[in-house]
Amino acid sequence: MSTFLLEIVTPERKVYAQDVNMIVVRGIAGELGILPNHIPMVTPLKISSVKIKQGGSEQIVAVNGGFVEIRKEKVVILAESAELPGDIDVDRAQAAKQRAEQRLSAAKKDEIDFRRAELALQRAMNRLDVSDKR
Ligand code: ATP
């Protein structure tokens, strides 16, 4: 089965670099399956999981925003943050979720804090979801 190089990079580190068969990402326009020789493109990603198929196995990575860049020779995901399931601190994500929920109930909908809390909640729930699927 043919492969392509997938790199997942954050400002802090290279989270992932391996030859894979297929990935599925969640772009702002919906789910996108990427196979080898996909047409080059760039699209923003949601706070979501990236599913990676490699050999017979499937992996999952939590990504926080950023975008996917499909190049001729490789696919690069540049994200604010990205974690493999084993790197996710569940207690920390649960605490972040609680904090965000408290802020959401306290802030008014049109306040900047409300939007920030919404995004924090999405990040926490995405991490909990990915760590569940390990
Ligand atoms: P918190 O409020 O717990 O800091 P956050 O969503 O604000 O969560 P980010 O700003 O998205 O955190 O990430 C900051 C750094 O901490 C990144 O390197 C990210 O990978 C890491 N990180 C955040 N939450 C977790 C977690 N639950 N487990 C492991 N790493 C995490």
Backbone and ligand atoms as CSV (ligand in chain L), in Angstrom:
chain,resi,resn,atom,element,x,y,z
A,1,MET,N,N,0.852,-1.201,0.000
A,1,MET,CA,C,0.000,0.000,0.000
A,1,MET,C,C,0.884,1.247,0.000
A,2,SER,N,N,0.573,2.210,-0.832
A,2,SER,CA,C,1.443,3.387,-0.925
A,2,SER,C,C,1.256,4.308,0.285
A,3,THR,N,N,2.283,5.111,0.519
A,3,THR,CA,C,2.293,5.957,1.716
A,3,THR,C,C,2.704,7.385,1.365
A,4,PHE,N,N,2.531,8.259,2.315
A,4,PHE,CA,C,3.089,9.610,2.224
A,4,PHE,C,C,3.573,10.002,3.609
A,5,LEU,N,N,4.507,10.987,3.626
A,5,LEU,CA,C,5.029,11.455,4.910
A,5,LEU,C,C,4.044,12.435,5.543
A,6,LEU,N,N,3.683,12.155,6.791
A,6,LEU,CA,C,2.833,13.075,7.561
A,6,LEU,C,C,3.665,13.683,8.676
A,7,GLU,N,N,3.676,15.008,8.722
A,7,GLU,CA,C,4.313,15.706,9.842
A,7,GLU,C,C,3.267,16.514,10.589
A,8,ILE,N,N,3.303,16.417,11.912
A,8,ILE,CA,C,2.443,17.268,12.742
A,8,ILE,C,C,3.376,18.114,13.603
A,9,VAL,N,N,3.295,19.424,13.411
A,9,VAL,CA,C,4.250,20.343,14.021
A,9,VAL,C,C,3.507,21.408,14.824
A,10,THR,N,N,4.039,21.732,16.005
A,10,THR,CA,C,3.501,22.851,16.794
A,10,THR,C,C,4.644,23.854,16.993
A,11,PRO,N,N,4.350,25.037,17.531
A,11,PRO,CA,C,5.447,25.979,17.787
A,11,PRO,C,C,6.495,25.391,18.734
A,12,GLU,N,N,6.101,24.416,19.531
A,12,GLU,CA,C,7.019,23.848,20.517
A,12,GLU,C,C,7.824,22.666,19.996
A,13,ARG,N,N,7.184,21.822,19.191
A,13,ARG,CA,C,7.901,20.597,18.817
A,13,ARG,C,C,7.266,19.909,17.618
A,14,LYS,N,N,8.020,18.947,17.091
A,14,LYS,CA,C,7.479,18.072,16.059
A,14,LYS,C,C,6.811,16.904,16.776
A,15,VAL,N,N,5.512,16.825,16.665
A,15,VAL,CA,C,4.750,15.830,17.422
A,15,VAL,C,C,4.750,14.480,16.701
A,16,TYR,N,N,4.837,14.538,15.374
A,16,TYR,CA,C,4.663,13.307,14.607
A,16,TYR,C,C,5.368,13.439,13.270
A,17,ALA,N,N,6.072,12.395,12.851
A,17,ALA,CA,C,6.641,12.368,11.502
A,17,ALA,C,C,6.796,10.911,11.093
A,18,GLN,N,N,5.855,10.433,10.300
A,18,GLN,CA,C,5.902,9.034,9.867
A,18,GLN,C,C,5.240,8.876,8.505
A,19,ASP,N,N,5.610,7.791,7.846
A,19,ASP,CA,C,4.948,7.454,6.584
A,19,ASP,C,C,3.627,6.770,6.901
A,20,VAL,N,N,2.572,7.272,6.311
A,20,VAL,CA,C,1.230,6.758,6.612
A,20,VAL,C,C,0.473,6.474,5.320
A,21,ASN,N,N,-0.612,5.720,5.439
A,21,ASN,CA,C,-1.420,5.376,4.264
A,21,ASN,C,C,-2.529,6.387,3.988
A,22,MET,N,N,-3.090,6.903,5.078
A,22,MET,CA,C,-4.238,7.797,4.908
A,22,MET,C,C,-4.463,8.577,6.188
A,23,ILE,N,N,-4.951,9.802,6.049
A,23,ILE,CA,C,-5.413,10.515,7.245
A,23,ILE,C,C,-6.796,11.100,6.978
A,24,VAL,N,N,-7.507,11.315,8.070
A,24,VAL,CA,C,-8.798,12.009,7.978
A,24,VAL,C,C,-8.732,13.191,8.936
A,25,VAL,N,N,-8.937,14.397,8.404
A,25,VAL,CA,C,-8.896,15.605,9.232
A,25,VAL,C,C,-10.254,16.294,9.179
A,26,ARG,N,N,-10.465,17.163,10.178
A,26,ARG,CA,C,-11.715,17.936,10.152
A,26,ARG,C,C,-11.404,19.391,9.827
A,27,GLY,N,N,-11.608,19.744,8.573
A,27,GLY,CA,C,-11.397,21.118,8.130
A,27,GLY,C,C,-12.627,21.950,8.427
A,28,ILE,N,N,-12.512,23.258,8.205
A,28,ILE,CA,C,-13.666,24.121,8.493
A,28,ILE,C,C,-14.832,23.804,7.554
A,29,ALA,N,N,-14.525,23.212,6.397
A,29,ALA,CA,C,-15.606,22.891,5.455
A,29,ALA,C,C,-16.092,21.445,5.594
A,30,GLY,N,N,-15.574,20.718,6.572
A,30,GLY,CA,C,-16.025,19.345,6.771
A,30,GLY,C,C,-14.870,18.366,6.798
A,31,GLU,N,N,-15.226,17.078,6.846
A,31,GLU,CA,C,-14.203,16.041,6.962
A,31,GLU,C,C,-13.479,15.857,5.627
A,32,LEU,N,N,-12.176,15.650,5.721
A,32,LEU,CA,C,-11.374,15.518,4.509
A,32,LEU,C,C,-10.465,14.299,4.656
A,33,GLY,N,N,-10.618,13.334,3.757
A,33,GLY,CA,C,-9.748,12.157,3.736
A,33,GLY,C,C,-8.591,12.439,2.789
A,34,ILE,N,N,-7.372,12.172,3.241
A,34,ILE,CA,C,-6.203,12.455,2.409
A,34,ILE,C,C,-5.434,11.170,2.146
A,35,LEU,N,N,-5.309,10.833,0.879
A,35,LEU,CA,C,-4.557,9.663,0.433
A,35,LEU,C,C,-3.292,10.143,-0.277
A,36,PRO,N,N,-2.353,9.222,-0.587
A,36,PRO,CA,C,-1.160,9.646,-1.331
A,36,PRO,C,C,-1.554,10.331,-2.652
A,37,ASN,N,N,-0.743,11.285,-3.083
A,37,ASN,CA,C,-0.951,12.007,-4.350
A,37,ASN,C,C,-2.194,12.883,-4.369
A,38,HIS,N,N,-2.598,13.309,-3.214
A,38,HIS,CA,C,-3.712,14.269,-3.150
A,38,HIS,C,C,-3.278,15.583,-3.787
A,39,ILE,N,N,-4.196,16.275,-4.376
A,39,ILE,CA,C,-3.872,17.568,-4.999
A,39,ILE,C,C,-3.400,18.563,-3.921
A,40,PRO,N,N,-2.335,19.334,-4.193
A,40,PRO,CA,C,-1.836,20.284,-3.191
A,40,PRO,C,C,-2.901,21.298,-2.775
A,41,MET,N,N,-2.994,21.540,-1.487
A,41,MET,CA,C,-3.934,22.540,-0.977
A,41,MET,C,C,-3.621,22.870,0.479
A,42,VAL,N,N,-4.201,23.958,0.951
A,42,VAL,CA,C,-4.089,24.350,2.356
A,42,VAL,C,C,-5.497,24.617,2.868
A,43,THR,N,N,-5.805,24.078,4.038
A,43,THR,CA,C,-7.117,24.375,4.608
A,43,THR,C,C,-7.035,24.449,6.129
A,44,PRO,N,N,-7.758,25.383,6.744
A,44,PRO,CA,C,-7.757,25.475,8.204
A,44,PRO,C,C,-8.454,24.278,8.838
A,45,LEU,N,N,-7.998,23.938,10.039
A,45,LEU,CA,C,-8.592,22.797,10.757
A,45,LEU,C,C,-9.394,23.276,11.960
A,46,LYS,N,N,-10.363,22.461,12.324
A,46,LYS,CA,C,-11.095,22.709,13.569
A,46,LYS,C,C,-10.318,22.145,14.758
A,47,ILE,N,N,-10.716,22.509,15.943
A,47,ILE,CA,C,-10.212,21.832,17.141
A,47,ILE,C,C,-10.826,20.439,17.078
A,48,SER,N,N,-10.008,19.443,16.813
A,48,SER,CA,C,-10.559,18.140,16.433
A,48,SER,C,C,-9.478,17.073,16.521
A,49,SER,N,N,-9.843,15.854,16.125
A,49,SER,CA,C,-8.847,14.795,16.078
A,49,SER,C,C,-8.444,14.533,14.639
A,50,VAL,N,N,-7.193,14.113,14.478
A,50,VAL,CA,C,-6.716,13.647,13.179
A,50,VAL,C,C,-6.622,12.130,13.275
A,51,LYS,N,N,-7.265,11.433,12.338
A,51,LYS,CA,C,-7.178,9.968,12.323
A,51,LYS,C,C,-6.118,9.564,11.315
A,52,ILE,N,N,-5.237,8.651,11.757
A,52,ILE,CA,C,-4.107,8.251,10.924
A,52,ILE,C,C,-4.169,6.749,10.698
A,53,LYS,N,N,-4.160,6.341,9.423
A,53,LYS,CA,C,-4.111,4.911,9.111
A,53,LYS,C,C,-2.730,4.566,8.585
A,54,GLN,N,N,-2.157,3.537,9.201
A,54,GLN,CA,C,-0.772,3.179,8.911
A,54,GLN,C,C,-0.666,1.664,9.054
A,55,GLY,N,N,-0.344,0.993,7.944
A,55,GLY,CA,C,-0.355,-0.475,7.988
A,55,GLY,C,C,-1.751,-0.918,8.366
A,56,GLY,N,N,-1.865,-1.848,9.295
A,56,GLY,CA,C,-3.199,-2.274,9.703
A,56,GLY,C,C,-3.750,-1.446,10.856
A,57,SER,N,N,-2.967,-0.502,11.350
A,57,SER,CA,C,-3.400,0.127,12.592
A,57,SER,C,C,-3.876,1.562,12.390
A,58,GLU,N,N,-4.604,2.021,13.375
A,58,GLU,CA,C,-5.148,3.368,13.323
A,58,GLU,C,C,-4.710,4.135,14.559
A,59,GLN,N,N,-4.292,5.382,14.356
A,59,GLN,CA,C,-3.894,6.234,15.474
A,59,GLN,C,C,-4.727,7.496,15.441
A,60,ILE,N,N,-4.683,8.192,16.559
A,60,ILE,CA,C,-5.469,9.413,16.638
A,60,ILE,C,C,-4.642,10.470,17.372
A,61,VAL,N,N,-4.731,11.703,16.887
A,61,VAL,CA,C,-3.984,12.804,17.493
A,61,VAL,C,C,-4.948,13.974,17.702
A,62,ALA,N,N,-4.882,14.583,18.881
A,62,ALA,CA,C,-5.711,15.761,19.159
A,62,ALA,C,C,-4.992,16.994,18.624
A,63,VAL,N,N,-5.643,17.757,17.751
A,63,VAL,CA,C,-5.032,18.991,17.269
A,63,VAL,C,C,-5.911,20.184,17.619
A,64,ASN,N,N,-5.228,21.269,17.922
A,64,ASN,CA,C,-5.913,22.500,18.284
A,64,ASN,C,C,-5.700,23.515,17.176
A,65,GLY,N,N,-6.683,23.590,16.292
A,65,GLY,CA,C,-6.682,24.590,15.238
A,65,GLY,C,C,-5.554,24.410,14.249
A,66,GLY,N,N,-5.040,25.501,13.750
A,66,GLY,CA,C,-3.981,25.440,12.751
A,66,GLY,C,C,-4.539,25.056,11.393
A,67,PHE,N,N,-3.685,24.479,10.570
A,67,PHE,CA,C,-4.142,24.081,9.236
A,67,PHE,C,C,-3.351,22.895,8.707
A,68,VAL,N,N,-3.901,22.293,7.668
A,68,VAL,CA,C,-3.202,21.202,7.001
A,68,VAL,C,C,-2.730,21.724,5.647
A,69,GLU,N,N,-1.481,21.433,5.349
A,69,GLU,CA,C,-0.904,21.823,4.065
A,69,GLU,C,C,-0.537,20.542,3.326
A,70,ILE,N,N,-1.198,20.329,2.199
A,70,ILE,CA,C,-0.914,19.142,1.392
A,70,ILE,C,C,0.063,19.542,0.295
A,71,ARG,N,N,1.278,19.033,0.400
A,71,ARG,CA,C,2.293,19.329,-0.613
A,71,ARG,C,C,2.495,18.092,-1.464
A,72,LYS,N,N,3.293,18.266,-2.519
A,72,LYS,CA,C,3.573,17.129,-3.407
A,72,LYS,C,C,4.268,16.016,-2.654
A,73,GLU,N,N,5.273,16.397,-1.814
A,73,GLU,CA,C,6.121,15.376,-1.218
A,73,GLU,C,C,5.692,14.968,0.186
A,74,LYS,N,N,4.837,15.773,0.831
A,74,LYS,CA,C,4.402,15.429,2.190
A,74,LYS,C,C,3.171,16.226,2.601
A,75,VAL,N,N,2.603,15.811,3.724
A,75,VAL,CA,C,1.468,16.538,4.289
A,75,VAL,C,C,1.913,17.069,5.651
A,76,VAL,N,N,1.729,18.374,5.854
A,76,VAL,CA,C,2.150,18.992,7.113
A,76,VAL,C,C,0.924,19.558,7.821
A,77,ILE,N,N,0.773,19.186,9.084
A,77,ILE,CA,C,-0.254,19.814,9.916
A,77,ILE,C,C,0.470,20.740,10.883
A,78,LEU,N,N,0.144,22.021,10.787
A,78,LEU,CA,C,0.723,23.027,11.683
A,78,LEU,C,C,-0.377,23.436,12.642
A,79,ALA,N,N,-0.166,23.174,13.924
A,79,ALA,CA,C,-1.228,23.444,14.893
A,79,ALA,C,C,-0.667,24.207,16.089
A,80,GLU,N,N,-1.554,24.900,16.781
A,80,GLU,CA,C,-1.161,25.591,18.017
A,80,GLU,C,C,-0.656,24.583,19.046
A,81,SER,N,N,-1.371,23.475,19.123
A,81,SER,CA,C,-0.934,22.384,19.992
A,81,SER,C,C,-1.432,21.076,19.403
A,82,ALA,N,N,-0.741,19.986,19.738
A,82,ALA,CA,C,-1.140,18.662,19.255
A,82,ALA,C,C,-0.624,17.632,20.245
A,83,GLU,N,N,-1.464,16.667,20.580
A,83,GLU,CA,C,-1.044,15.624,21.524
A,83,GLU,C,C,-1.484,14.247,21.054
A,84,LEU,N,N,-0.561,13.301,21.197
A,84,LEU,CA,C,-0.910,11.888,21.039
A,84,LEU,C,C,-1.670,11.479,22.298
A,85,PRO,N,N,-2.532,10.434,22.190
A,85,PRO,CA,C,-3.354,10.051,23.349
A,85,PRO,C,C,-2.540,9.834,24.619
A,86,GLY,N,N,-1.382,9.203,24.475
A,86,GLY,CA,C,-0.557,8.902,25.641
A,86,GLY,C,C,0.053,10.133,26.305
A,87,ASP,N,N,0.072,11.250,25.575
A,87,ASP,CA,C,0.647,12.487,26.119
A,87,ASP,C,C,-0.396,13.345,26.819
A,88,ILE,N,N,-1.642,12.919,26.750
A,88,ILE,CA,C,-2.709,13.757,27.307
A,88,ILE,C,C,-2.883,13.492,28.798
A,89,ASP,N,N,-2.813,14.571,29.545
A,89,ASP,CA,C,-3.034,14.526,30.989
A,89,ASP,C,C,-4.542,14.704,31.212
A,90,VAL,N,N,-5.201,13.599,31.553
A,90,VAL,CA,C,-6.668,13.598,31.645
A,90,VAL,C,C,-7.156,14.525,32.766
A,91,ASP,N,N,-6.466,14.486,33.912
A,91,ASP,CA,C,-6.869,15.351,35.029
A,91,ASP,C,C,-6.789,16.833,34.631
A,92,ARG,N,N,-5.720,17.164,33.924
A,92,ARG,CA,C,-5.563,18.557,33.482
A,92,ARG,C,C,-6.694,18.955,32.522
A,93,ALA,N,N,-7.020,18.058,31.589
A,93,ALA,CA,C,-8.095,18.369,30.632
A,93,ALA,C,C,-9.443,18.484,31.346
A,94,GLN,N,N,-9.652,17.624,32.335
A,94,GLN,CA,C,-10.910,17.692,33.083
A,94,GLN,C,C,-11.015,19.005,33.871
A,95,ALA,N,N,-9.891,19.406,34.453
A,95,ALA,CA,C,-9.869,20.674,35.196
A,95,ALA,C,C,-10.115,21.850,34.249
A,96,ALA,N,N,-9.499,21.793,33.056
A,96,ALA,CA,C,-9.687,22.864,32.068
A,96,ALA,C,C,-11.154,22.920,31.624
A,97,LYS,N,N,-11.771,21.735,31.483
A,97,LYS,CA,C,-13.183,21.667,31.078
A,97,LYS,C,C,-14.066,22.328,32.136
A,98,GLN,N,N,-13.802,21.986,33.392
A,98,GLN,CA,C,-14.598,22.566,34.496
A,98,GLN,C,C,-14.454,24.077,34.568
A,99,ARG,N,N,-13.201,24.528,34.456
A,99,ARG,CA,C,-12.937,25.966,34.474
A,99,ARG,C,C,-13.706,26.673,33.354
A,100,ALA,N,N,-13.640,26.075,32.164
A,100,ALA,CA,C,-14.306,26.690,31.006
A,100,ALA,C,C,-15.818,26.727,31.221
A,101,GLU,N,N,-16.356,25.653,31.770
A,101,GLU,CA,C,-17.810,25.607,31.985
A,101,GLU,C,C,-18.246,26.663,32.994
A,102,GLN,N,N,-17.431,26.841,34.036
A,102,GLN,CA,C,-17.751,27.875,35.028
A,102,GLN,C,C,-17.722,29.265,34.390
A,103,ARG,N,N,-16.718,29.485,33.549
A,103,ARG,CA,C,-16.616,30.796,32.892
A,103,ARG,C,C,-17.781,31.021,31.945
A,104,LEU,N,N,-18.202,29.948,31.263
A,104,LEU,CA,C,-19.322,30.084,30.328
A,104,LEU,C,C,-20.598,30.453,31.064
A,105,SER,N,N,-20.764,29.907,32.254
A,105,SER,CA,C,-22.000,30.220,32.982
A,105,SER,C,C,-21.937,31.612,33.604
A,106,ALA,N,N,-20.726,32.149,33.785
A,106,ALA,CA,C,-20.592,33.474,34.397
A,106,ALA,C,C,-20.568,34.604,33.352
A,107,ALA,N,N,-19.948,34.344,32.198
A,107,ALA,CA,C,-19.761,35.415,31.218
A,107,ALA,C,C,-21.013,35.609,30.367
A,108,LYS,N,N,-21.145,36.782,29.807
A,108,LYS,CA,C,-22.242,37.048,28.864
A,108,LYS,C,C,-21.794,36.644,27.467
A,109,LYS,N,N,-22.780,36.259,26.668
A,109,LYS,CA,C,-22.503,35.671,25.361
A,109,LYS,C,C,-21.641,36.540,24.447
A,110,ASP,N,N,-21.782,37.849,24.538
A,110,ASP,CA,C,-21.054,38.706,23.607
A,110,ASP,C,C,-19.692,39.136,24.158
A,111,GLU,N,N,-19.339,38.621,25.306
A,111,GLU,CA,C,-18.048,39.000,25.865
A,111,GLU,C,C,-16.921,38.159,25.276
A,112,ILE,N,N,-15.757,38.773,25.210
A,112,ILE,CA,C,-14.561,38.079,24.709
A,112,ILE,C,C,-14.292,36.841,25.557
A,113,ASP,N,N,-14.508,36.960,26.853
A,113,ASP,CA,C,-14.263,35.833,27.757
A,113,ASP,C,C,-15.131,34.637,27.429
A,114,PHE,N,N,-16.320,34.898,26.913
A,114,PHE,CA,C,-17.231,33.807,26.570
A,114,PHE,C,C,-16.644,32.992,25.417
A,115,ARG,N,N,-16.173,33.671,24.398
A,115,ARG,CA,C,-15.572,33.007,23.237
A,115,ARG,C,C,-14.302,32.243,23.653
A,116,ARG,N,N,-13.527,32.884,24.520
A,116,ARG,CA,C,-12.301,32.214,24.993
A,116,ARG,C,C,-12.627,30.959,25.768
A,117,ALA,N,N,-13.662,31.049,26.585
A,117,ALA,CA,C,-14.060,29.877,27.370
A,117,ALA,C,C,-14.607,28.778,26.462
A,118,GLU,N,N,-15.340,29.187,25.420
A,118,GLU,CA,C,-15.867,28.203,24.458
A,118,GLU,C,C,-14.733,27.419,23.798
A,119,LEU,N,N,-13.689,28.157,23.407
A,119,LEU,CA,C,-12.548,27.506,22.746
A,119,LEU,C,C,-11.790,26.614,23.729
A,120,ALA,N,N,-11.636,27.091,24.975
A,120,ALA,CA,C,-10.965,26.268,25.997
A,120,ALA,C,C,-11.751,24.980,26.241
A,121,LEU,N,N,-13.090,25.110,26.250
A,121,LEU,CA,C,-13.937,23.932,26.448
A,121,LEU,C,C,-13.763,22.945,25.285
A,122,GLN,N,N,-13.716,23.478,24.070
A,122,GLN,CA,C,-13.513,22.602,22.899
A,122,GLN,C,C,-12.168,21.881,22.973
A,123,ARG,N,N,-11.133,22.598,23.380
A,123,ARG,CA,C,-9.810,21.956,23.484
A,123,ARG,C,C,-9.834,20.842,24.520
A,124,ALA,N,N,-10.441,21.134,25.669
A,124,ALA,CA,C,-10.483,20.141,26.751
A,124,ALA,C,C,-11.297,18.918,26.321
A,125,MET,N,N,-12.458,19.157,25.687
A,125,MET,CA,C,-13.307,18.018,25.292
A,125,MET,C,C,-12.645,17.193,24.197
A,126,ASN,N,N,-11.957,17.867,23.295
A,126,ASN,CA,C,-11.224,17.157,22.243
A,126,ASN,C,C,-10.143,16.264,22.853
A,127,ARG,N,N,-9.423,16.788,23.854
A,127,ARG,CA,C,-8.371,15.993,24.507
A,127,ARG,C,C,-8.967,14.801,25.242
A,128,LEU,N,N,-10.074,15.016,25.923
A,128,LEU,CA,C,-10.702,13.912,26.657
A,128,LEU,C,C,-11.188,12.844,25.676
A,129,ASP,N,N,-11.753,13.293,24.575
A,129,ASP,CA,C,-12.258,12.388,23.550
A,129,ASP,C,C,-11.123,11.540,22.960
A,130,VAL,N,N,-10.018,12.186,22.644
A,130,VAL,CA,C,-8.872,11.476,22.035
A,130,VAL,C,C,-8.242,10.517,23.042
A,131,SER,N,N,-8.138,10.947,24.296
A,131,SER,CA,C,-7.503,10.063,25.270
A,131,SER,C,C,-8.385,8.847,25.572
A,132,ASP,N,N,-9.697,8.993,25.413
A,132,ASP,CA,C,-10.633,7.870,25.551
A,132,ASP,C,C,-10.444,6.822,24.469
A,133,LYS,N,N,-10.032,7.282,23.286
A,133,LYS,CA,C,-9.963,6.386,22.117
A,133,LYS,C,C,-8.597,5.737,21.955
A,134,ARG,N,N,-7.752,5.912,22.929
A,134,ARG,CA,C,-6.386,5.403,22.761
A,134,ARG,C,C,-6.369,3.883,22.610
L,1,ATP,P1,P,-4.795,24.374,30.175
L,1,ATP,O1,O,-5.844,25.348,30.602
L,1,ATP,O2,O,-4.823,23.106,30.937
L,1,ATP,O3,O,-3.416,24.997,30.049
L,1,ATP,P2,P,-5.172,24.824,27.385
L,1,ATP,O4,O,-6.207,24.270,26.448
L,1,ATP,O5,O,-5.277,26.274,27.680
L,1,ATP,O6,O,-5.195,23.929,28.685
L,1,ATP,P3,P,-3.136,25.008,25.394
L,1,ATP,O7,O,-2.887,26.472,25.441
L,1,ATP,O8,O,-3.997,24.490,24.276
L,1,ATP,O9,O,-3.730,24.512,26.811
L,1,ATP,O10,O,-1.757,24.208,25.354
L,1,ATP,C1,C,-0.581,24.664,26.016
L,1,ATP,C2,C,0.419,23.518,26.044
L,1,ATP,O11,O,0.014,22.542,27.004
L,1,ATP,C3,C,0.545,22.763,24.737
L,1,ATP,O12,O,1.878,22.334,24.584
L,1,ATP,C4,C,-0.365,21.571,24.891
L,1,ATP,O13,O,0.065,20.471,24.122
L,1,ATP,C5,C,-0.226,21.282,26.385
L,1,ATP,N1,N,-1.460,20.736,26.979
L,1,ATP,C6,C,-2.597,21.394,27.264
L,1,ATP,N2,N,-3.484,20.602,27.883
L,1,ATP,C7,C,-2.901,19.389,27.976
L,1,ATP,C8,C,-3.311,18.137,28.510
L,1,ATP,N3,N,-4.514,17.957,29.069
L,1,ATP,N4,N,-2.423,17.107,28.462
L,1,ATP,C9,C,-1.206,17.276,27.918
L,1,ATP,N5,N,-0.768,18.413,27.386
L,1,ATP,C10,C,-1.587,19.473,27.412
